[in-house]
Amino acid sequence: MSKIKYLVIPLAFGVSGCLSAVNYETAPVVVSTAQGPVTCQLYTREQVTWDRSIGRPEEMSVQVADAVCVNEGLKRSR
């Protein structure tokens, strides 16, 4: 049993590193909106649920800015 533990622990850490969102990031994208520019961090075309805002106009909520980014990710995935 102890030999298995020495194999499983490094494997678990190795796999968890592969699942990091950073591995799927694209260059930031600026989207123009009526309230001003929103800077988005987009991910792969298959992973638009991770898309989020990293810059937004002061008067825009985080939720609205994130929605702008998800919509931009969906638009680019087509």
ABEGO torsion letter per residue (X at the ends): XAAAAAAAAAAAAAAAAAABAAAABBBBBBBBBAAEBBBBBBBBAABAAABBBABBBAABBAAAAAAAAAAAAAAAAX
